[in-house]
Amino acid sequence: MLGISPSAWCEACKTVEEQHAAITLAAIYQRADQINNAGGYLHS
């Protein structure tokens, strides 16, 4: 739905633990209209 690839999600989970990645995903979802590339946003 947001265009986040499975590899970007896996990398985020490895970097900051799954719970923190999920919280970040929720924040991205709340601002989805302001974020052009959710996968890139999560990656950075």
MOPAC internal coordinates of N, CA, C and O (Angstrom, degrees):
PM7 1SCF
backbone

  N    0.0000 0     0.00 0     0.00 0    0    0    0
  C    1.4465 1     0.00 0     0.00 0    1    0    0
  C    1.5278 1   111.37 1     0.00 0    2    1    0
  O    1.2310 1   119.99 1   138.72 1    3    2    1
  N    1.3034 1   117.62 1   -41.28 1    3    2    1
  C    1.4601 1   121.02 1  -179.59 1    5    3    2
  C    1.5299 1   112.33 1   -94.13 1    6    5    3
  O    1.2310 1   120.02 1   169.89 1    7    6    5
  N    1.3169 1   117.56 1   -10.11 1    7    6    5
  C    1.4503 1   120.78 1  -179.70 1    9    7    6
  C    1.5095 1   114.20 1    84.43 1   10    9    7
  O    1.2310 1   120.38 1  -154.76 1   11   10    9
  N    1.3201 1   116.88 1    25.24 1   11   10    9
  C    1.4657 1   121.16 1   178.10 1   13   11   10
  C    1.5205 1   107.99 1   -92.07 1   14   13   11
  O    1.2310 1   120.60 1   -57.04 1   15   14   13
  N    1.3129 1   116.47 1   122.96 1   15   14   13
  C    1.4636 1   120.60 1  -177.74 1   17   15   14
  C    1.5268 1   110.31 1   -73.65 1   18   17   15
  O    1.2310 1   120.68 1   -25.55 1   19   18   17
  N    1.3245 1   116.31 1   154.45 1   19   18   17
  C    1.4665 1   119.44 1   176.23 1   21   19   18
  C    1.5266 1   112.90 1   -57.80 1   22   21   19
  O    1.2310 1   120.44 1   144.78 1   23   22   21
  N    1.3344 1   116.77 1   -35.22 1   23   22   21
  C    1.4656 1   118.84 1  -179.72 1   25   23   22
  C    1.5292 1   111.28 1   -68.65 1   26   25   23
  O    1.2310 1   119.99 1   143.12 1   27   26   25
  N    1.3358 1   117.63 1   -36.88 1   27   26   25
  C    1.4712 1   120.54 1   176.91 1   29   27   26
  C    1.5252 1   110.02 1   -65.59 1   30   29   27
  O    1.2310 1   120.40 1   140.08 1   31   30   29
  N    1.3238 1   116.84 1   -39.92 1   31   30   29
  C    1.4671 1   120.75 1   178.38 1   33   31   30
  C    1.5268 1   110.67 1   -64.61 1   34   33   31
  O    1.2310 1   120.07 1   134.68 1   35   34   33
  N    1.3258 1   117.47 1   -45.32 1   35   34   33
  C    1.4718 1   121.02 1   179.12 1   37   35   34
  C    1.5212 1   111.44 1   -61.87 1   38   37   35
  O    1.2310 1   120.39 1   138.69 1   39   38   37
  N    1.3193 1   116.86 1   -41.31 1   39   38   37
  C    1.4571 1   120.48 1   179.00 1   41   39   38
  C    1.5250 1   111.17 1   -64.06 1   42   41   39
  O    1.2310 1   120.59 1   138.91 1   43   42   41
  N    1.3317 1   116.48 1   -41.09 1   43   42   41
  C    1.4672 1   120.44 1   178.12 1   45   43   42
  C    1.5272 1   110.85 1   -63.15 1   46   45   43
  O    1.2310 1   120.46 1   137.55 1   47   46   45
  N    1.3267 1   116.72 1   -42.45 1   47   46   45
  C    1.4690 1   120.36 1  -179.99 1   49   47   46
  C    1.5232 1   111.87 1   -64.58 1   50   49   47
  O    1.2310 1   120.59 1   143.31 1   51   50   49
  N    1.3263 1   116.48 1   -36.69 1   51   50   49
  C    1.4593 1   119.83 1   178.30 1   53   51   50
  C    1.5257 1   111.52 1   -70.85 1   54   53   51
  O    1.2310 1   120.53 1   147.86 1   55   54   53
  N    1.3337 1   116.60 1   -32.14 1   55   54   53
  C    1.4534 1   121.17 1  -175.71 1   57   55   54
  C    1.5229 1   112.16 1   -78.57 1   58   57   55
  O    1.2310 1   119.82 1   134.84 1   59   58   57
  N    1.3329 1   117.95 1   -45.16 1   59   58   57
  C    1.4742 1   120.41 1  -171.97 1   61   59   58
  C    1.5278 1   114.17 1  -127.02 1   62   61   59
  O    1.2310 1   119.45 1  -160.78 1   63   62   61
  N    1.2973 1   118.66 1    19.22 1   63   62   61
  C    1.4618 1   123.78 1  -177.00 1   65   63   62
  C    1.5271 1   110.02 1    72.40 1   66   65   63
  O    1.2310 1   120.99 1   -29.33 1   67   66   65
  N    1.3060 1   115.71 1   150.67 1   67   66   65
  C    1.4703 1   121.69 1  -174.65 1   69   67   66
  C    1.5254 1   112.72 1   -63.32 1   70   69   67
  O    1.2310 1   119.83 1   141.05 1   71   70   69
  N    1.3198 1   117.92 1   -38.95 1   71   70   69
  C    1.4676 1   120.58 1  -178.43 1   73   71   70
  C    1.5338 1   110.97 1   -63.80 1   74   73   71
  O    1.2310 1   119.81 1   136.35 1   75   74   73
  N    1.3043 1   117.96 1   -43.65 1   75   74   73
  C    1.4634 1   121.44 1   179.42 1   77   75   74
  C    1.5269 1   110.94 1   -68.62 1   78   77   75
  O    1.2310 1   120.64 1   143.38 1   79   78   77
  N    1.3295 1   116.38 1   -36.62 1   79   78   77
  C    1.4633 1   119.86 1   176.82 1   81   79   78
  C    1.5316 1   110.21 1   -64.61 1   82   81   79
  O    1.2310 1   120.21 1   141.41 1   83   82   81
  N    1.3211 1   117.21 1   -38.59 1   83   82   81
  C    1.4652 1   121.09 1   178.18 1   85   83   82
  C    1.5284 1   111.55 1   -65.46 1   86   85   83
  O    1.2310 1   120.34 1   140.69 1   87   86   85
  N    1.3140 1   116.95 1   -39.31 1   87   86   85
  C    1.4642 1   120.86 1   177.38 1   89   87   86
  C    1.5255 1   109.88 1   -64.37 1   90   89   87
  O    1.2310 1   120.96 1   138.35 1   91   90   89
  N    1.3288 1   115.77 1   -41.65 1   91   90   89
  C    1.4624 1   120.27 1   177.39 1   93   91   90
  C    1.5191 1   110.51 1   -63.45 1   94   93   91
  O    1.2310 1   120.27 1   139.33 1   95   94   93
  N    1.3240 1   117.09 1   -40.67 1   95   94   93
  C    1.4630 1   121.48 1   177.59 1   97   95   94
  C    1.5303 1   110.89 1   -61.34 1   98   97   95
  O    1.2310 1   120.17 1   139.83 1   99   98   97
  N    1.3195 1   117.27 1   -40.17 1   99   98   97
  C    1.4629 1   120.75 1   177.60 1  101   99   98
  C    1.5257 1   110.89 1   -63.30 1  102  101   99
  O    1.2310 1   120.49 1   139.75 1  103  102  101
  N    1.3216 1   116.66 1   -40.25 1  103  102  101
  C    1.4658 1   120.24 1   178.09 1  105  103  102
  C    1.5288 1   110.70 1   -66.20 1  106  105  103
  O    1.2310 1   120.38 1   140.21 1  107  106  105
  N    1.3219 1   116.88 1   -39.79 1  107  106  105
  C    1.4693 1   120.59 1   176.87 1  109  107  106
  C    1.5235 1   109.48 1   -62.83 1  110  109  107
  O    1.2310 1   120.41 1   136.76 1  111  110  109
  N    1.3146 1   116.81 1   -43.24 1  111  110  109
  C    1.4656 1   121.19 1   179.97 1  113  111  110
  C    1.5305 1   111.34 1   -60.16 1  114  113  111
  O    1.2310 1   120.36 1   138.85 1  115  114  113
  N    1.3246 1   116.92 1   -41.15 1  115  114  113
  C    1.4594 1   120.73 1   179.41 1  117  115  114
  C    1.5183 1   112.06 1   -64.13 1  118  117  115
  O    1.2310 1   120.13 1   151.32 1  119  118  117
  N    1.3199 1   117.36 1   -28.68 1  119  118  117
  C    1.4680 1   121.94 1  -177.86 1  121  119  118
  C    1.5269 1   111.58 1  -109.80 1  122  121  119
  O    1.2310 1   120.00 1  -158.58 1  123  122  121
  N    1.3295 1   117.60 1    21.42 1  123  122  121
  C    1.4611 1   122.02 1  -174.32 1  125  123  122
  C    1.5288 1   112.44 1   -56.26 1  126  125  123
  O    1.2310 1   119.98 1   147.79 1  127  126  125
  N    1.3084 1   117.64 1   -32.21 1  127  126  125
  C    1.4652 1   120.23 1  -179.85 1  129  127  126
  C    1.5272 1   112.16 1   -72.60 1  130  129  127
  O    1.2310 1   119.98 1   163.56 1  131  130  129
  N    1.3280 1   117.64 1   -16.44 1  131  130  129
  C    1.4593 1   122.67 1  -179.30 1  133  131  130
  C    1.5286 1   112.77 1  -103.37 1  134  133  131
  O    1.2310 1   120.37 1   170.18 1  135  134  133
  N    1.3282 1   116.90 1    -9.82 1  135  134  133
  C    1.4581 1   121.83 1  -176.37 1  137  135  134
  C    1.5216 1   108.45 1  -109.30 1  138  137  135
  O    1.2310 1   120.55 1   -58.82 1  139  138  137
  N    1.3297 1   116.55 1   121.18 1  139  138  137
  C    1.4643 1   121.05 1  -177.47 1  141  139  138
  C    1.5203 1   112.79 1   -78.78 1  142  141  139
  O    1.2310 1   119.81 1   146.37 1  143  142  141
  N    1.3284 1   117.96 1   -33.63 1  143  142  141
  C    1.4443 1   122.18 1  -175.50 1  145  143  142
  C    1.5281 1   108.57 1  -134.49 1  146  145  143
  O    1.2310 1   120.45 1   -89.07 1  147  146  145
  N    1.3203 1   116.75 1    90.93 1  147  146  145
  C    1.4660 1   121.07 1  -176.44 1  149  147  146
  C    1.5240 1   112.27 1   -62.61 1  150  149  147
  O    1.2310 1   120.12 1   142.66 1  151  150  149
  N    1.3207 1   117.37 1   -37.34 1  151  150  149
  C    1.4626 1   120.67 1   178.67 1  153  151  150
  C    1.5137 1   111.37 1   -64.13 1  154  153  151
  O    1.2310 1   120.45 1   136.29 1  155  154  153
  N    1.3136 1   116.74 1   -43.71 1  155  154  153
  C    1.4606 1   121.05 1   177.49 1  157  155  154
  C    1.5175 1   111.56 1   -65.44 1  158  157  155
  O    1.2310 1   120.93 1   141.87 1  159  158  157
  N    1.3090 1   115.82 1   -38.13 1  159  158  157
  C    1.4629 1   121.40 1   179.02 1  161  159  158
  C    1.5311 1   109.94 1   -63.45 1  162  161  159
  O    1.2310 1   120.89 1   135.38 1  163  162  161
  N    1.3203 1   115.91 1   -44.62 1  163  162  161
  C    1.4687 1   120.22 1   178.93 1  165  163  162
  C    1.5248 1   110.34 1   -66.31 1  166  165  163
  O    1.2310 1   120.57 1   140.82 1  167  166  165
  N    1.3045 1   116.52 1   -39.18 1  167  166  165
  C    1.4575 1   121.42 1  -178.57 1  169  167  166
  C    1.5235 1   111.76 1   -63.54 1  170  169  167
  O    1.2310 1   120.92 1   140.09 1  171  170  169
  N    1.3201 1   115.85 1   -39.91 1  171  170  169
  C    1.4683 1   118.95 1  -178.44 1  173  171  170
  C    1.5117 1   110.45 1   -80.48 1  174  173  171
  O    1.2310 1   120.10 1   180.00 1  175  174  173

